[in-house]
Every structure is written in C-alpha cells, then in structure tokens.
Amino acid sequence: MRIGGKITPMRDFAGMSHQDRRKLFERAAFERFCDAREVQIQDGTLEQPPAPAPDIQATIVGEGPGAYELVCLDDDASQERMNLMADARALTRQYHQALDPDRLAAFNAAFGDAYMMIAFVPTSGKRGVRKALPGLFEALMQLPPGMNGQVFDKFPARPPDGVERVHIVHNGSIQGPEFTTSTGGFVGTLNLAKLEEKLGKTYMSGAPIELLAYAAEISHQSDDDKIREILDRMMPGSVYRRVWISEQLLGRATCYVRP
C-alpha cells in the first residue's frame, strides 16, 4: 500500500499484544480498502486514536478528513485461519534467522534468489507450525538445486508433517529467501450480528464518520441479501454517513449511502 508515495513495510505479528495486533490488522484492512477504491491517504494523516473515537482517522486525497470505525465480518474460523497466516510467516522467518551460521549460509546459498509460498495444515495452529518447521527446512535442503513450482509433489513424494504444500519461484531479482504463508479451508458464512451491533453504536469525532465492514469475500447470496436488509433497516438511524463493505480477497469495496 502506498501512502503519500511511500510503501508501508510488512510487519510480523508473533509475540505482539492483542491490542497492538488488532491495530495492525485494522490498519492493513484500511489500506487494502483504500487500494480497492484507488484512493490515496494523505501522508502523515492516518491515526488510530483511543475510544470513544472511531478506529481510524485519515484524510483521503480529494475527499478530505474522515473517521472510520472498522468491523471484521468473517466467522471465527476464517479469522483464525487469517491470523495464523501472519503468525506462520513470522514464525518461519524467525526459524530461518535462528539457524546456526553454517546451516543459515547453506540455506541462503540454495534459496537466496527464491520466493517460497508455504501452506501449513490449518488445524494445527501456531504450535503445529513450530513443530513442522524443523522437518520443513530439512526437506527443503534435500531438494535438487534451482527446483521451481510445487516442489513436494515431485521430490520427496509428500510434504513434511504439518505442511500441505510448498511452491518455490527462483528469480535472480529476489534478494531472499522471501517467505509467504497460507492456510487451507473455505470462506464461511459471515457473522452479520457484528454489523448490526456496529450500526447501533455511537462514536465521537470532529470528522464525518463512516463504517468499514470487511471480510475475505461475500461468497453466499444469503449473506449479500442480509447485508442489504440490515443496512436498509438500520442506516437511517446510525451515525454513519456511508457504510463500506470491503471484500479483501477480491479487492472490491461497495458503498452504501445513508438515506
């Protein structure tokens, strides 16, 4: 995400407090929402003030200042999978950096130009990721040099315990190794009670207040119909001038304006 021409750096989440983690997730969700709208945040204006102010205050170039309350509509299982994605990436990077010097040098020599997409077994959680990492790194070092694609469907015959798949791309422009992680599972139905709860609350702000409700995607027509029904019923009496439904996997943001 570009803010005032600068790219916000990636952050690791493992070991952070719940409150700090929540703020980072909310900031990332807001930045993805701005990307979907193809709008720019004025440099230096994004703040995350304490309650009773909304979660984020920012000035959008061409629109002016606004206050944004955020709510995640994904069900608990979907949120756990997304949280594990961030944790798994951080844990993988930490494990890599903690290798003894000789193993670290050997690993970097083999994968210094590699982008690694690792999918862990989603039901295992952070404990399962930690348990899987020694076997994963050992198996990676047994791969033929320069191997690309889904590596464990070729050699060895199956992924290490706790790992679903690993996709590797070697590219001379990468200064790596670079790790990204994912977890399996399907997008579930949404927790729309959270949307109703937010629409009934009040907040204090000197800027116009908007609600950003975000989810991985709206995959069920029943959820889409229910969202429209809730907004038709509750927006007229709410504090929000606009409500945004942001589908983050699809890069789409839908706007509802208060009658």
C-alpha positions in Angstrom: 0.0 0.0 0.0 1.3 3.4 -0.9 0.8 6.3 1.5 2.0 9.6 0.2 4.3 7.8 -2.3 5.8 5.5 0.4 5.1 1.8 0.8 4.1 0.7 4.2 6.5 -2.1 5.3 5.4 -5.6 6.2 5.2 -6.4 9.9 5.5 -9.6 11.8 2.7 -10.3 14.3 4.1 -13.1 16.5 4.7 -12.0 20.1 2.7 -8.8 19.9 -0.1 -7.8 22.4 -3.7 -8.4 21.3 -4.3 -4.6 21.1 -1.2 -3.9 19.0 -2.0 -6.8 16.7 -5.6 -5.6 16.3 -4.4 -2.1 15.4 -2.0 -3.5 12.8 -4.7 -5.7 11.3 -7.1 -2.8 11.2 -4.6 -0.5 9.6 -3.8 -3.2 7.0 -7.5 -3.7 6.3 -8.0 0.1 5.9 -5.0 0.3 3.5 -6.4 -2.6 1.4 -9.8 -0.9 1.3 -8.1 2.3 0.0 -6.3 0.3 -2.6 -9.6 -1.2 -3.7 -11.1 2.2 -4.1 -7.9 3.5 -5.8 -7.7 6.4 -3.4 -4.6 7.8 -1.6 -4.2 8.5 2.1 -2.6 11.9 2.6 0.8 11.4 4.0 1.0 11.6 7.8 -2.7 11.8 8.4 -3.6 8.2 9.4 -4.1 7.9 13.1 -5.6 5.2 15.4 -7.0 7.2 18.4 -8.4 5.6 21.6 -12.1 5.1 22.1 -14.6 6.6 22.0 -13.2 7.9 18.7 -13.6 5.6 15.7 -10.8 3.2 15.0 -9.0 5.2 12.3 -8.8 8.9 11.3 -7.3 9.8 7.9 -7.5 12.3 5.2 -8.2 10.9 1.7 -6.7 13.0 -1.1 -9.6 14.7 -2.9 -12.1 13.8 -0.2 -10.9 15.4 3.0 -10.7 14.1 6.5 -12.8 11.2 7.7 -13.2 8.9 10.7 -13.7 5.2 10.2 -15.0 2.5 12.5 -13.9 -1.0 11.4 -15.5 -4.4 11.9 -14.5 -7.8 10.6 -17.4 -9.9 9.4 -15.6 -13.1 8.9 -16.7 -16.0 11.1 -14.3 -17.1 13.9 -12.8 -20.0 11.9 -12.0 -17.8 9.0 -10.4 -15.2 11.3 -8.3 -17.9 12.9 -7.0 -19.0 9.5 -6.1 -15.5 8.5 -4.4 -14.8 11.9 -2.4 -18.0 11.5 -1.2 -16.8 8.1 0.5 -13.8 9.7 1.8 -15.9 12.6 3.1 -18.6 10.4 5.1 -16.2 8.2 6.6 -14.6 11.3 7.5 -17.9 12.8 9.0 -19.2 9.6 11.2 -16.1 9.3 12.3 -16.3 12.9 13.2 -20.0 12.5 15.2 -19.2 9.4 17.1 -16.4 11.1 17.8 -18.6 14.2 19.6 -21.3 12.1 23.2 -21.9 13.2 25.6 -20.0 11.0 26.7 -22.9 8.8 23.1 -24.1 8.1 21.9 -20.5 7.5 24.7 -19.9 5.0 23.9 -23.2 3.2 20.2 -22.4 3.1 20.7 -18.9 1.8 23.1 -20.2 -0.8 20.4 -22.6 -2.1 17.4 -20.2 -1.8 18.8 -16.7 -1.8 17.0 -16.0 -5.0 13.8 -17.8 -4.0 10.2 -16.8 -3.2 8.7 -19.5 -1.0 4.9 -19.9 -0.6 4.3 -22.3 2.2 0.8 -23.7 3.1 0.7 -25.2 6.6 -2.1 -27.6 7.8 -4.7 -25.1 9.1 -5.9 -27.1 12.1 -2.5 -27.3 13.7 -2.3 -23.6 14.8 1.0 -21.9 15.9 2.1 -25.0 17.8 1.7 -27.1 14.7 3.7 -24.6 12.6 6.6 -24.6 15.1 6.6 -28.4 15.2 6.6 -28.5 11.3 9.4 -26.1 10.7 12.5 -28.3 11.5 11.2 -31.0 9.1 10.3 -28.5 6.5 13.7 -26.8 6.4 15.4 -30.2 6.4 13.3 -31.3 3.5 13.9 -28.1 1.6 17.7 -28.6 1.8 17.2 -32.0 0.2 15.7 -30.6 -2.9 17.6 -30.5 -6.2 19.2 -27.1 -6.8 17.0 -24.5 -8.5 13.8 -26.5 -8.3 10.7 -24.5 -9.1 6.9 -25.0 -8.7 5.1 -27.3 -6.3 8.2 -29.0 -5.0 6.9 -31.7 -2.8 4.7 -33.3 -5.5 8.0 -34.2 -7.2 10.7 -34.7 -4.6 10.3 -36.1 -2.0 7.0 -37.8 -2.6 5.0 -36.0 0.1 5.3 -32.7 2.1 6.7 -32.9 5.7 4.3 -33.4 8.5 2.2 -30.3 9.2 2.8 -28.8 5.7 0.3 -29.1 2.9 2.4 -27.8 0.0 5.3 -25.5 -0.9 5.6 -23.5 -4.1 9.0 -22.1 -4.9 9.9 -19.5 -7.5 13.6 -18.8 -8.2 14.2 -15.3 -9.6 17.5 -13.5 -9.9 15.9 -10.2 -8.9 14.9 -11.5 -5.5 17.2 -10.9 -2.5 15.8 -13.6 -0.3 14.8 -16.0 0.7 11.3 -14.5 0.9 8.6 -16.4 2.7 4.8 -16.1 2.5 2.4 -18.5 4.2 -1.2 -19.6 3.8 -3.6 -22.0 5.5 -6.3 -24.1 3.9 -10.1 -24.0 4.4 -13.1 -22.4 2.9 -14.6 -19.0 3.3 -17.5 -19.4 5.7 -20.8 -17.6 6.2 -20.4 -14.1 7.7 -21.1 -13.0 11.3 -23.6 -10.3 10.4 -24.6 -9.8 14.0 -21.4 -7.7 14.3 -22.6 -5.4 11.5 -25.9 -4.9 13.3 -24.0 -4.2 16.6 -21.8 -1.6 15.0 -24.7 0.2 13.3 -26.4 0.7 16.7 -23.3 2.3 18.4 -22.3 5.9 18.6 -18.8 7.5 18.4 -17.2 10.9 18.9 -15.4 12.6 16.1 -15.0 16.0 14.5 -14.9 14.4 11.1 -17.6 12.6 9.2 -17.9 9.0 10.4 -18.0 6.0 8.1 -18.2 2.3 8.8 -15.8 -0.1 7.1 -17.1 -3.7 7.4 -14.6 -6.0 5.8 -14.4 -9.7 5.1 -12.4 -12.1 2.9 -15.3 -12.2 0.5 -19.1 -12.5 0.3 -19.4 -16.0 -1.0 -23.1 -16.6 -0.2 -26.1 -14.8 -1.8 -27.9 -15.2 1.5 -25.2 -13.1 3.2 -25.4 -10.4 0.5 -29.2 -10.2 0.8 -29.0 -10.0 4.6 -26.4 -7.2 4.4 -28.7 -5.1 2.2 -31.7 -5.8 4.6 -29.7 -4.8 7.6 -28.4 -1.5 6.0 -31.8 -0.6 4.7 -33.2 -1.0 8.2 -30.5 0.4 10.4 -28.5 3.0 8.4 -31.1 5.8 8.6 -30.8 6.0 12.4 -27.0 5.4 12.5 -24.1 7.9 13.0 -22.5 6.8 9.7 -22.8 8.9 6.5 -21.6 5.9 4.5 -21.0 2.2 5.1 -18.5 0.3 3.1 -18.5 -3.4 2.6 -14.9 -4.4 1.6 -14.2 -7.9 0.1 -10.4 -8.1 0.6 -9.7 -11.2 -1.4 -11.5 -9.7 -4.4 -10.1 -6.2 -4.0 -13.7 -4.8 -4.1 -15.4 -2.1 -1.9 -19.1 -1.4 -2.1 -20.5 1.9 -0.8 -23.9 2.4 0.9 -25.0 6.0 1.5 -27.3 6.9 4.4 -30.8 8.0 3.0 
